[in-house]
Amino acid sequence: MDAIVSAVRAAGVDRRDLRTALVSLDAIRDYATESAPRVTGYQLQNVVEATIRTIDGTGAVIDAALGAGATSLDGITFRLDAPDAAAAEARRLAVADARLRAETLAAEAGVQVGAVVGIVEGTAPGIPGPPRPAVMFAEKIRSDVATPVEAGTTEIAVDVTVEFSIA
């Protein structure tokens, strides 16, 4: 693990952006006989999460970790470093959408939308996409092949409930 952490740091990840997420020790059992399972060894798992602050460097960090001996990659999650402005815009749009929906419903009911009498916000969790299974690497990673990483878009979602009076 020291070699993997060193390789990831050499690829540009700051120490503050590395975090041990899991350390586990499990017995390996042989169930081949009809008697009770027999412990044949132990497996240690040490999982480190890295925050990579530039998309362009992500593939190089992955390649560095795998080249240094990492045996699994359990997925990538993209998020904004500073989501405040995007969240504020999402709230503004959510309130405008709530008013438009209320006006449409009120018009169909033959009434008018009055003043806002209550607002509740519940921020929806980020939408990371489908879960990614662990990817196990059985062969030595070729050093001449870079891992491409595409960020796509990141969605900021807010859930706003606005209660209007009816005039």
VENLIN-V887247 format. One record per pair of residues at least 24 apart in sequence whose C-alpha atoms are under 8 Angstrom apart, sorted by sequence separation. I is the first residue (numbers start at 1). GAP is how many residues later the second one is. If there is no record, write none. Layout:
BEGIN
i | gap
I | GAP
I | GAP
END
This chain:
BEGIN
i | gap
22 | 24
23 | 24
21 | 25
22 | 25
20 | 26
21 | 26
22 | 26
20 | 27
21 | 27
20 | 28
21 | 28
53 | 28
127 | 28
19 | 29
20 | 29
126 | 29
18 | 30
19 | 30
126 | 30
18 | 31
19 | 31
126 | 31
18 | 32
125 | 32
17 | 33
18 | 33
124 | 33
17 | 34
123 | 34
124 | 34
17 | 35
123 | 35
124 | 35
122 | 36
123 | 36
13 | 37
121 | 37
122 | 37
123 | 37
13 | 38
121 | 38
122 | 38
13 | 39
121 | 39
120 | 40
121 | 40
119 | 41
120 | 41
119 | 42
120 | 42
119 | 43
118 | 44
119 | 44
1 | 45
12 | 45
117 | 45
118 | 45
11 | 46
116 | 46
117 | 46
118 | 46
116 | 47
117 | 47
13 | 48
116 | 48
117 | 48
11 | 49
12 | 49
115 | 49
116 | 49
11 | 50
78 | 50
114 | 50
115 | 50
77 | 51
113 | 51
114 | 51
115 | 51
113 | 52
114 | 52
8 | 53
11 | 53
113 | 53
114 | 53
7 | 54
8 | 54
112 | 54
113 | 54
111 | 55
112 | 55
8 | 56
111 | 56
7 | 57
8 | 57
75 | 57
7 | 58
74 | 58
75 | 58
74 | 59
75 | 59
4 | 60
5 | 60
74 | 60
106 | 60
4 | 61
7 | 61
73 | 61
74 | 61
4 | 62
72 | 62
73 | 62
98 | 62
102 | 62
72 | 63
73 | 63
98 | 63
99 | 63
4 | 64
72 | 64
94 | 64
98 | 64
3 | 65
4 | 65
71 | 65
72 | 65
94 | 65
95 | 65
3 | 66
4 | 66
71 | 66
90 | 66
94 | 66
71 | 67
90 | 67
91 | 67
95 | 67
1 | 68
90 | 68
1 | 69
87 | 69
91 | 69
86 | 70
87 | 70
87 | 71
67 | 73
78 | 73
83 | 73
67 | 74
80 | 74
66 | 75
79 | 75
67 | 76
78 | 76
63 | 80
63 | 83
63 | 84
62 | 85
60 | 86
59 | 87
60 | 87
59 | 88
59 | 89
59 | 90
58 | 91
56 | 93
55 | 94
55 | 95
55 | 96
END
